Structure formats: structure tokens, C-alpha cells
Amino acid sequence: MGNLRPVAVITGASAGIGVALARVFACNGHELALVARREDRLRALGDEIAATGAPRPFVFAADLLKPGIARVIGDALTAQGAEPQFVVNNAGFGLVGAASSLDHDEQLQMIDLNVRALTELSLAFVDSLARHRGGLLNVGSMAGFLPGPGMAVYYATKAYVLSFSEALHSELKPRGIRVTVLCPGPVPTEFADRAGLSKKAIGPSFLIQSAEQVAEAGYRGLIEGRRTVVPGAINKLITFLIRVTPRGLILSFVDYRQKRRRSARPP
């Protein structure tokens, strides 16, 4: 297996933070394997990256909700003479609304993608990550620090990503594997459209960062071996204050905020 080329596998690489992460990794000399459902977007991004003189990324149009997807990706990479040095679990989605009123099957799909698929891909390539002294970047959210009435399942999935990634950071460090969880605040991407939010409802302007800023912070944190990355000074301060604020008060505030968000949803 030692003759396989190291690549960075990035899921959800067809839009938003995933595209920005692909550009950052490519600019820093990593060969890429891009994974998402929308093959046309992946190929367009691959063309863009190749035009810079970087190696053309491998493109895998795949549904991460399918069982055994890690094996499928691993086999496809092996056929190309490659294996993961870095795995970036960026794919995920959220839904706005009370958990009891949202479609139950869709919420279970959210758990499958945000939690199950992320876990599968985080654990599937540990040996190759260790061989290449690489790492794992899991994209969480500031939501992972909070209870989330109004987006209960989404917030819960991100709490899992935060806890799981921090634990893996400790478990895998002795093997030379870096594990970082990236927890951005509001980012204006297609995520908001999928969740049912208007651009005005994603968050106050002083918390918003671009996908490019978030990707740069995540990449730097991973390479530096940091456990948790919260991009933006104000966002960092908020996550600190969350830890010392009574939970009941946080619940009330998030509930109020989500009700305001729902009232601002597009028709």
C-alpha cells in the first residue's frame, strides 16, 4: 500500500465551503479527490483547479447516504493508484422548523449524512492517514455548542460532530494523525437555501464570514494540529460565553432567535 499516492478527499465539494476548501487544499499543493452528488459541478471545479497547473482532481459523483460508501470511495481511489492522506467531511444539511412538524424521513436522512456518513468516513481510512502523517477535518458548526429549538436535529448532529471529533483528536494523536473540527458561524452559501432560510435570516452581519475565510481557517487549523477551530474573533468569544452562561438562558435565546428566523423565511 506504500506506493499509493496521497490525496485529500473532500466531501460536499460541489458548493459553498466545500468548493472553498478544495481551492485551499489545491493551492497548498495537495492532490484532490472531490466527492458530491452533482458531477457537473465537480468537473467544473476540477477544470478550474487543473487550469492553475495543479493536478486534475479525481471526481466521484456519489450519494454519501448509500451504505458502504467509504469502501466504494476507497476502492475507486486504489484503482487510481491513490489513498487518503486527508479526509475532509464537509457534506451536510440542516432544516429549519420544529422537529415534530418537519418531515421525519428527511430529518433521519440529515442524521445519516451529518452523523453516520461522517463517522464512517472518519474511521475508514485511519491506516492511510497514519502512513502519510495526514489528518481529518470535520466541518461542524457553532450550533454544536448549543441546544437548538427550531433546528433541534441539526444542532444535535453538530454537537455529535464536535464531541466525536474532539475525542478522535485525542485518540489518533499518538499515531501522528491530526483531527480538527471546524465550527463556523453563519456563512452565506446554498446551505441556507436548503435549510429554508433567507439571506437576511442566516445571522447578524458581524458574525458572518465568507466560505473562503472559513476554509482558510480550517486548513490552517488542521495543518497546525489544532483540535477545534472557530473562525472569527467574535464567534470565538461567543463560544466561550456559551460555556459560562446558564443553559436555560441559552435555550430561551436560541428559541427566540429561531422563531425570528422562521418568520423571515422566504415564501
C-alpha positions as CSV (number, residue, x, y, z in Angstrom):
1,M,0.0,0.0,0.0
2,G,3.0,2.3,0.4
3,N,3.2,3.0,-3.3
4,L,-0.2,4.7,-3.4
5,R,-0.2,8.5,-3.9
6,P,-1.6,10.6,-1.1
7,V,-4.7,12.7,-1.8
8,A,-7.1,14.9,0.1
9,V,-10.7,13.6,0.0
10,I,-13.3,16.4,0.3
11,T,-17.0,15.6,0.5
12,G,-19.7,18.1,-0.3
13,A,-17.3,19.7,-2.8
14,S,-19.9,21.0,-5.2
15,A,-20.8,24.2,-3.4
16,G,-20.1,26.6,-0.6
17,I,-17.4,25.8,2.0
18,G,-16.6,22.5,0.1
19,V,-15.6,24.4,-3.0
20,A,-13.5,26.9,-1.0
21,L,-11.8,24.0,0.9
22,A,-10.9,22.3,-2.4
23,R,-9.3,25.5,-3.7
24,V,-7.3,26.0,-0.5
25,F,-6.0,22.4,-0.4
26,A,-5.1,22.6,-4.1
27,C,-3.3,26.0,-3.6
28,N,-1.3,24.3,-0.9
29,G,-0.1,21.5,-3.2
30,H,-2.5,18.7,-2.3
31,E,-3.9,16.4,-5.0
32,L,-7.6,16.1,-4.5
33,A,-10.5,13.6,-4.7
34,L,-13.8,15.5,-4.9
35,V,-17.0,13.8,-3.7
36,A,-20.6,15.0,-4.1
37,R,-23.7,14.1,-6.0
38,R,-23.6,16.8,-8.7
39,E,-21.0,15.6,-11.1
40,D,-21.2,18.6,-13.4
41,R,-20.2,20.9,-10.6
42,L,-17.4,18.7,-9.5
43,R,-16.0,18.5,-13.1
44,A,-16.2,22.3,-13.5
45,L,-14.3,22.7,-10.2
46,G,-11.8,20.1,-11.4
47,D,-11.3,22.0,-14.6
48,E,-10.7,25.3,-12.7
49,I,-8.1,23.7,-10.4
50,A,-6.3,22.0,-13.3
51,A,-6.1,25.3,-15.1
52,T,-4.0,26.6,-12.3
53,G,-1.3,24.0,-13.0
54,A,-2.3,21.8,-10.1
55,P,-3.0,18.1,-10.7
56,R,-6.5,17.4,-12.0
57,P,-8.7,16.2,-9.1
58,F,-10.3,12.8,-9.1
59,V,-14.1,13.3,-9.3
60,F,-16.5,10.9,-7.7
61,A,-20.2,11.5,-8.1
62,A,-21.6,9.6,-5.2
63,D,-24.5,9.7,-2.7
64,L,-23.0,9.5,0.8
65,L,-26.3,8.2,2.2
66,K,-25.6,4.8,0.5
67,P,-24.3,2.1,2.9
68,G,-20.7,1.2,2.4
69,I,-19.8,4.5,0.7
70,A,-16.3,4.6,2.3
71,R,-15.5,1.2,0.7
72,V,-16.7,2.5,-2.7
73,I,-14.5,5.6,-2.4
74,G,-11.5,3.7,-1.1
75,D,-11.8,1.1,-4.0
76,A,-12.1,3.9,-6.6
77,L,-9.0,5.6,-5.2
78,T,-7.0,2.4,-5.1
79,A,-7.9,1.9,-8.8
80,Q,-6.4,5.3,-9.5
81,G,-3.2,4.4,-7.5
82,A,-4.1,6.7,-4.6
83,E,-5.2,6.7,-1.0
84,P,-6.3,9.4,1.5
85,Q,-3.8,11.5,3.3
86,F,-6.5,13.9,4.4
87,V,-10.3,13.4,4.7
88,V,-12.5,16.4,4.8
89,N,-16.0,15.7,5.9
90,N,-17.9,18.7,4.7
91,A,-21.1,17.3,3.3
92,G,-24.2,18.0,5.4
93,F,-27.5,19.9,5.5
94,G,-30.0,21.4,8.0
95,L,-33.7,22.1,8.2
96,V,-35.5,25.0,10.0
97,G,-38.7,24.2,11.9
98,A,-39.9,22.3,15.0
99,A,-38.8,18.7,14.9
100,S,-42.3,17.4,15.4
101,S,-43.6,19.3,12.3
102,L,-40.7,18.7,9.9
103,D,-40.7,15.6,7.6
104,H,-39.4,12.8,9.8
105,D,-37.7,10.8,7.0
106,E,-35.9,14.0,5.9
107,Q,-34.6,14.5,9.4
108,L,-33.4,10.9,9.6
109,Q,-31.6,11.5,6.3
110,M,-29.9,14.5,8.0
111,I,-28.7,12.3,10.8
112,D,-27.5,9.7,8.2
113,L,-25.5,12.3,6.3
114,N,-24.3,14.6,9.1
115,V,-23.5,11.8,11.6
116,R,-23.4,8.3,10.2
117,A,-21.6,9.1,6.9
118,L,-19.2,11.4,8.6
119,T,-18.4,8.7,11.2
120,E,-17.9,6.1,8.5
121,L,-15.5,8.2,6.5
122,S,-13.7,9.4,9.7
123,L,-12.8,5.8,10.7
124,A,-12.4,4.1,7.3
125,F,-9.0,5.4,6.3
126,V,-7.1,5.7,9.6
127,D,-4.3,3.5,8.4
128,S,-3.6,5.5,5.3
129,L,-3.9,8.8,7.3
130,A,-1.2,7.5,9.6
131,R,1.0,6.3,6.8
132,H,1.0,9.7,5.3
133,R,1.1,11.7,8.5
134,G,-2.1,13.3,7.4
135,G,-5.4,14.2,9.1
136,L,-9.1,14.6,9.4
137,L,-11.1,17.8,9.1
138,N,-14.7,17.5,10.1
139,V,-16.9,20.5,9.4
140,G,-19.2,21.2,12.4
141,S,-20.8,24.4,13.3
142,M,-21.1,26.9,16.2
143,A,-24.5,25.2,16.5
144,G,-22.7,22.2,18.0
145,F,-22.1,24.3,21.2
146,L,-25.8,25.0,21.7
147,P,-29.2,23.3,22.1
148,G,-31.3,24.1,19.1
149,P,-35.0,24.5,19.5
150,G,-36.3,25.3,16.0
151,M,-33.5,23.3,14.4
152,A,-33.3,20.6,17.0
153,V,-32.0,17.7,14.9
154,Y,-29.4,19.8,13.0
155,Y,-28.0,21.3,16.2
156,A,-27.8,17.8,17.7
157,T,-25.9,16.4,14.7
158,K,-23.4,19.2,15.0
159,A,-23.0,18.5,18.8
160,Y,-22.1,15.0,17.8
161,V,-19.6,16.1,15.2
162,L,-17.9,18.4,17.8
163,S,-17.8,15.7,20.6
164,F,-16.7,12.9,18.2
165,S,-14.0,14.9,16.5
166,E,-12.5,16.2,19.8
167,A,-12.4,12.6,21.1
168,L,-10.7,11.4,17.9
169,H,-8.2,14.2,18.2
170,S,-7.1,12.6,21.4
171,E,-7.3,9.0,20.3
172,L,-5.4,9.4,17.0
173,K,-2.8,11.9,18.0
174,P,-0.4,9.1,19.1
175,R,-0.5,7.8,15.6
176,G,0.5,11.1,14.1
177,I,-2.9,11.9,12.8
178,R,-4.3,15.4,13.1
179,V,-8.0,15.7,13.8
180,T,-9.7,19.1,13.7
181,V,-13.3,20.2,13.9
182,L,-14.2,23.4,12.1
183,C,-17.1,25.2,13.7
184,P,-18.1,28.3,11.6
185,G,-20.8,30.7,12.4
186,P,-23.2,32.0,9.7
187,V,-21.9,31.6,6.1
188,P,-23.8,32.8,3.0
189,T,-23.9,29.5,1.0
190,E,-26.5,27.2,-0.6
191,F,-26.9,25.7,2.9
192,A,-29.3,28.5,3.8
193,D,-31.4,27.8,0.8
194,R,-31.6,24.1,1.6
195,A,-32.5,24.9,5.2
196,G,-35.2,27.2,4.2
197,L,-33.6,30.4,5.3
198,S,-33.5,33.8,3.5
199,K,-30.1,35.5,3.3
200,K,-31.3,38.1,5.8
201,A,-32.1,35.3,8.3
202,I,-28.8,33.4,8.4
203,G,-27.4,35.7,11.1
204,P,-26.2,39.2,12.1
205,S,-23.6,40.7,9.8
206,F,-20.9,40.9,12.4
207,L,-21.0,37.1,12.8
208,I,-21.0,36.3,9.1
209,Q,-17.8,35.1,7.3
210,S,-17.3,34.0,3.8
211,A,-16.7,30.4,2.7
212,E,-13.2,31.4,1.7
213,Q,-12.4,32.8,5.2
214,V,-13.8,29.7,6.8
215,A,-11.9,27.3,4.5
216,E,-8.6,29.1,5.1
217,A,-9.1,29.0,8.9
218,G,-10.0,25.3,8.8
219,Y,-7.0,24.4,6.6
220,R,-4.5,26.3,8.8
221,G,-6.0,24.7,12.0
222,L,-5.7,21.2,10.5
223,I,-2.1,21.7,9.4
224,E,-1.2,23.2,12.8
225,G,-2.9,20.2,14.6
226,R,-5.5,22.3,16.4
227,R,-8.4,20.4,18.0
228,T,-11.2,23.0,17.4
229,V,-11.3,26.0,15.0
230,V,-14.0,28.7,15.3
231,P,-13.3,31.3,12.6
232,G,-13.8,34.9,13.6
233,A,-12.8,36.7,16.9
234,I,-16.5,37.4,17.9
235,N,-17.6,33.9,17.1
236,K,-14.7,32.6,19.3
237,L,-15.9,34.9,22.1
238,I,-19.5,33.7,21.8
239,T,-18.5,30.0,22.1
240,F,-16.5,30.9,25.3
241,L,-19.5,32.7,26.7
242,I,-21.8,29.8,25.9
243,R,-19.8,27.7,28.3
244,V,-20.4,30.0,31.2
245,T,-24.0,31.0,30.5
246,P,-26.9,29.2,32.2
247,R,-28.3,26.6,29.9
248,G,-31.9,27.7,30.4
249,L,-31.0,31.2,29.3
250,I,-29.3,29.9,26.2
251,L,-32.3,27.7,25.3
252,S,-34.6,30.7,25.6
253,F,-32.4,32.9,23.4
254,V,-32.0,30.2,20.7
255,D,-35.7,29.6,20.7
256,Y,-36.4,33.3,20.3
257,R,-33.8,33.6,17.5
258,Q,-35.2,30.6,15.6
259,K,-38.7,32.0,15.8
260,R,-37.4,35.2,14.3
261,R,-35.6,33.2,11.6
262,R,-38.8,31.3,10.7
263,S,-40.7,34.5,10.4
264,A,-38.1,35.7,7.9
265,R,-38.2,32.5,5.7
266,P,-38.8,33.1,2.0
267,P,-42.4,32.4,0.9
